[in-house]
Amino acid sequence: MKGTFGSSSVCFVTMLQDDGFSSVTSSSPIQVFPMMSVSPSFGSSNQWLKELKSEERGLYLIHLLLACANHVASGSLENANIALDHISQLASPSGDTMQRIASYFTEALADRILRSWPGLYKALRSTKLSVVSEEILVRKMFFEIFPFLKVTFVVTNQAIIEAMEGEKMVHIVDLNAAEPLQWRALLQDLGARPEGPPHLRITGVHQQKEVLDQMAHVLTQEAEKLDIPFQFNQVVSRLENLDVEKLRVKTGEALAISSVMQLHTLLAHDYEKKSPLPFKHSNGVNLHRALVNQNTLGEFLEKDMANGCSPSNDTASSSPLCSTGSTKMDSFLNALWGLSPKVMVVTEQDSNHNGTTLMERLSESLHFYAALFDCLESTLPRTSLERLKVEKMLLGEEIRNIIACEGNERKERHEKLEKWFQRFDTSGFGNVPLSYYAMLQARRLLQSYSCEGYKIKEENGCVVICWQDRALFSVSSWRCRK
């Protein structure tokens, strides 16, 4: 990683776990701040803040973010406001990795507070424009900058080709039909089959018709060029509102389903409260006091996740999988099972951002998004407009959704691969281990990148894409278990 903590570090949080405070000199002000209370006067003379080294500033920002989140979770508005003011003196969307990520987590925490006053929140956002073309462009930037989706498409296509060997009529349902390059490559592979290409039908699901129109145009042209019998069906719908009957699966077709970072949006519990922040006074544990008893922040984060540490009433309960599952997810998976797909390939973010409490989600998402911001730091200059757009319009919006939203509004409910294994197994799907050749293709693709931080590992027959040792995305393959 460039600039922030050096190339040997994966991200700002894991640095703390390995090194503690060893890099901090005895005269550094950073040794004092864990015991400092967040007060209006603290930081009013900010000369010492300007003198902090990058690592010291990053550590201080982490403490401030956790303290602020603790105040937000316990409903202490005044203290949360003070913490936000302190963070604003250090964070910057154009700074180093930690400064940039702190900007978006701070914005998310402030957004969570504002949502407690619906009138004020709606008034402040009433003139906000949502430009579809910009959103499409930013997602294309994500595809081009990172290798994650490219690896996903290569592995998905290989799993489909192997499952469809010898089939004459193939139907592929793409639950996030946003990128035609994946299916162009598949058309070329199918056209090279020794037995000849099948009749291919692709049904694309997307909420924006212009995206589907573009995909239909590109794929139809490619199929004509390759002389492959082809049909593209459009289903304009959000996944949560999808009527499975509109997929029009026919008898005699061999069905494949592809889902790329979509299923987690269905994990909202029907009974979850919508309000993110019922402000009230709480007797929660003071986070700074908890931090003083740990040698490093990494240890604090580990204990918080392992022991269910409760800095406030907000952290009283654990992962949703321990309770009743999402009715929406159960119904959707049952509907897909009823279609009898020969293969279903699923890509998801491999991190637990679906905890029922704010502090759980903050701890996990700090690790995850720090790694993604670290990837960008190693790939693009800090002045890059493309980098800024991806961070703000895509990653920043995901962070906002994870931290600020509750109930059905919280869509970014990412979960670990082991949770998906349990969920698919319960829904009647059996895992299909990805082939050696699929793994080989994924590794070769990553090796073509000049950046050495990207890694592939195999986990229970699935592909897990990592930045250094941090798992970021998983690709798994499934079929109906009769």
N, C-alpha and C positions, 0 to 999 in steps of 0.2 A: 504494500500500500504506500502511495506517495504522500509525503507531506505531513500527515497527522501523527502516526506512530512508527513509521518505518516499514520497510518491505517485509519484515519477518512477522508482522502482526496481522492477524486476520481482521480484527475490528477493535474498536475502542474498549469494549467491555471485557473481552477475553484477555486483553493485555493485562488487566488488573489481576486476573486469576493467577497468571504466571509470575508476575513481578512484584505485586503488592505496591509498597511505597519506596522500593529500593532505588528508583531513579530520581527520587526527590531529595534535594539537599536539606540539611538541617535548618538552614535559614529561610527556606521557602515558605511563603504564606499558606501553601496548600495543606501543610500539616495541621494548621489551626482550624480550617473551615468545618471539619466534621462536627466539632463541638460548638460551632457558632449557631445561634438561633437566627431564624429568618425574621428580621425586624425592619421597619421602614428606614432606620438610620444606617443599618449595615449596608455597605456598598455605596453610600452617598458620596464618599470620597473614593473615586474609582481608579486612582492612579495605580494601586497595586494590582487591580484587575488587568490593566494594560500590560503589566510586567510579567504576567503568567506565561510560562512556556505552553506550547501546544498540548502536551500531555497533561499538564496541571489544569489547564483550562477545561480540557475534556472531562477530567475526573470531577472537577467542580460542577460542570454542567450536569453530569449524571446525578450527583447528589441533589442539586436543585430541582431537576425534573422529578425525581422520586419524592422529594419533599412536597413539591407542588401537587403531584398526583395524590399523595396521601391527604393533603388538605382538601382537595377537590372531592375525594371519596368520602371524607368524613363531614363534608358540608361546611368547612371553615372558609368562607368566602374571603374574609379579610386577609388571612394568611396566604391563601392561594393567590390573591392579587399581588401581594408583596413578592412572593416567589416569582411570579410571572414578570414583574418589573426587574428583578435581579437577572433573570435569564435573558431578558431583552438586551442587557448591556453586553452580553457575551456571545449570543447566538447570531448567526448571519446566514442567509440562504446562499451567499456567494463565498463563504469562508471555507475552512477545512471540513473534513467529514463530520466531525462531532458538532461543529457550529451549524452546519447545514441541517443535520438530522434533528438537532435540538430546536431549530426554527419550526419544523413541521410538527413535532410533538407538542411544543408550546402552543402553537396555533390550534391543535386538536383539543388540548385541555381547556383553552379559552372558549372554544366552540362548545364544549360540553357544558361549561358554566352558563353560557348565553342561552342554551336550549331550555334552561329552567325558567326563562321568561319568554314564552312563545311569541308574544306580541313584539317585543324588542328584537327577537331573533328574526322573525319574518320581515320586519321593517328593514333591518340592516341588509337582508339578502333579497329584497323585493326587486331590485334592478340588476341582479346578477344575470349575466348572459351565459348560456350553455351552447357553445358552437360545436355542432356535430362534426363538421369537417376537421376542427382542431383536435377533437378527441380521437378521431380515426387516425390522424397524422401522428399523434403522440404514441398510440399503440403500435403503429408501424415503426416508429423510432425505437421503441422497446425491443421489437423483433430484430431490428438491424443491429442495435448496439450490443445486446446480450446474446449469448449462445443458447439460452434456456429453451426458447420455443423451437429453435432449429433442431436441437437434440430431441425434443418432444415429438416433432413431426417425423423425424427419421425413424425413431423407435416405434411410433404409432403405425406408420406405413408398413414397416417390416412385419409387425404383428398381424396386420390385416392381410398382407400378401400371403403369409404362411397359413393363416386360417382359411383363406379363400382359394387355396390351391385346388384346381380342378372344377371350381364352380363356374357355371355358365351365366347365371343371373346374380349380380351382386348389387346390394343396396347399402349405401353408407349414410348414416345419420350423423351430421356434425352439429353438436349442440352449441357451438360457438363459431359459426361460419364467418370468420373475419379475415382469414389469410388464404388466398387462392394458391399460393406457392406450394403448400403441402399437397394439395390434390393434383396440381400439375405434375409434380414429381411422381405421384402414384399412378397417374394416367400413363406416364412414360414407362414405369415399371410393368404395369399390366400389359401394355402394348408389346413388351419384349418377352411375354410368356411363351414357352415352346408350344403350348397347346392353343395359342392365340388368345386375344383379349376377351373378357366376358362382356356381356351387356351391363353397363355400369349406370346406376342411378344414384345421385347424391341429393340428399335432402338437407338443406342448410337452414339452421334456426338462428335468427338474429333479430334484435329489436329495431334495427335501422334498415329500411328497405333499400337505401342507396348502397349499403355494403353488400347486400345479397345480389343486387343488380350487377354490380361490378364483378362479383365472383362468378355469376352465371355467364357473363360476357367472356371473361378470361378462360374459363374451363370449357365452354362450348367451342371456342376457337381452337383450343389445344386438342380437344377430342376429334374435331374435324380434320386437323392436320395429321393426327395419328391414325385416322380412319377407325376410331373406336365408337361403337354404338353407345350414345350417352344421353342422359336426361338429367336436368337440374331442377329440383323443386324448391320453391321458396316458402318458408314459414316465418312470417313476421310476428315475433312474439318474444316477450321476456321468458326466461326459463320457468319462473315461478307461475306463469300463467299458461304454460304450454299445454295444449290439448293433444295428447299422444295420438289420438285418432287422426289428426291432421298430418302425421308422418306418413300415412298411407302405405304401411308395410303390407306387401302382397304375398299370398301363398306361393311357394316355390322360389322365393328370393332367399339368398344367403345374406343375412343382416349383420352389419358391423356398426358399432356406435362409438363415436369419438367425443370425449368431453375434456376440454382443456380449461382448467381453472374456473369451473362453473358450478359443480355440485355443492360446494360449500355455501353458496348463496341460499340454499334451501334449508339450512340447519336452524333457523330461528324456531324457538319453542312457541307454541300457540299461547302459552300462559305467561310469557315474559312481559314484564312491565316495559312501557315505552319511555317513561321519563328517565333521563340519565342521571339526574341529580336532585333528589328531594332534599334541599338544604335543611340541615338540622344540626344541633350540637351533638357531639359524640365524645365519649371517653376513650377514644382509640389510642393506641400506643404511639408515642412520639417517634417519628421515623429517625430523627437525628440521634435520639438516645439508642435506638436499635443499631444504627450504623457505627456508633462509637464502640460497641462491643464486638465488632467484626474487624479483622485485619484489613480486608479489602472489600470493595463493593461486590466483586464476583462472589465472594463467600456469602454475602448477604442475599444476593440474588438466588444462589443455589439453595440456601436454607429456606428462603421464601417459597420457592417452587416445591422443594422436597417435603417440607413440613406443613405447608399451608399456612405460613406465617400471616397473622392478621393485623396489619397496621391500622385497620379501621373496620367498622361494621361492613364495609364494602366487600371485604375478603372473607366473608363468613362461610361461603359455600364453595364447592369444588367444581371440577369439569362437568359439563352438561351430560357427557356420556354416562355418568354415574346415575343420572336420573332418567326420566322418561325421554325417549327419543323424539325427534321432530316428526310430527304427523305428516307434514308436507314431504319431507325426505322419504319417509317410509312408503307413502303412497306413490311417489314418483319412481322409486326403485322397484316397487311391485309392478308398476305399469311397464317399466322397461323389461323386467323379467318375463312378463306376459308376452312380449314381442319375440321371445326366444332368439336373442342374438347369438351368432356363432362366436363373436368376440366383442368385448367392450373394453376400450383402452381409456384409462382415466389419468389425467395429469392434475395434480393439486400442489399448492404450497405446502411444504413439509415442516410445519411449525404450529404450535398450539396457540392460536389467537382467539379461541372460542371459550375461554374461561368465563365464568359467570361474574367475575369481579374485575374492577378496573385495574387493580394492582397486579393481578395475574397477567392480564393482557398487556399491560405496559412493560413488565419485565421481559416477557417473551418477545414482544414486537420490537423492543429496543435491540435485542440481539439480531433478530432477523433482518430488520431494515438497515441496521448498521453494516451488515455484510453486503447488502445490495448497494448502499451508498459507497462502500469501500470499493466495490467492483467499478463503479463509475469514476471514482478517484483514480483508479489505476488505468482507466481507459481513455478518459476525455479530460481536457484542461478545465480548470475551474470557471473559466470565462465562456465555456461552450454554451450556446443558446439551446442546443438540443439537450444537453445534460440538464439545464435548468428546467426545461419544459417537462422532461420525464420525471424529474424529482418533484416538481410542484403539481403537475396536472395528473400524474398517475400514482407514483409512490406516496406523495403527500396526501392525496385524496383517500388512498387506502388506509393510511395512518389515521386520518381524521375519522373515517368510518369505524375503525377498530376501537378508538379511544372515546370518541364523542357520542356515538350512537348506541341505542339499546332497542330491544324489541325487533319488530320487523324491519326497522330502518337499518339495523346493523347487518350488512350483507357479507362483509369480509370475515367469515367465520372459519378461518383456515384451521386444519387439524393435522395431526401427525399420521403417518402411513399406518401405524398399528391400529388407530381408531377406524380408518377406512376398511382395514381387514375385518374388524369385528362387525362393522355395519354391513358390508357386502355379504359376509358369511350369514348373518342373520336374515338377509333378504333373499337368500337362495343362490348366490353367486359363488363359484369356486375360482381360486386364483390360477391363472395360466402363467407359469414362469416364462419370462422373456428369453428368447433364444440367445445362444452365444453370439450369433451373427449380429443380432440387434445390439447387444452390448458392445461388440467390436466397432460397429458403425458409430455408436455414440462416442466412444473413446477417440476414434479417428477424427471425428468432427471437432471435438474439444482440442485435440492436438494441433489443429490447423489455426487455432487462435494464438496470437503472440503472447498473451497474458498467461502466466503459469499458475494463477490462483484457482482456476476452474478444475474440478475433479469429478470423476464418476465413480460411484460405488454400487455394488450389488447388495440388495437387502431382500431376502426372502423371494428371490426371483424377480425383483423389481429394480428399476433404475432409479438411483437417487443422485441428483445433480447438486454439487456442493461448491461453495466458495471457501477455499482452504479446507478446514474440517467442519464447517457449518453447513448442514443439510438445508437446502433451499426449496427444491422441487422434487416430487416423486412421480414416476410413470409406472403404472401397474396395468396388468391385463387380466380380464375376467370372462367367464362364460357361465351360462345357466347350469346349475346343478339340479338335475331332474330328480 
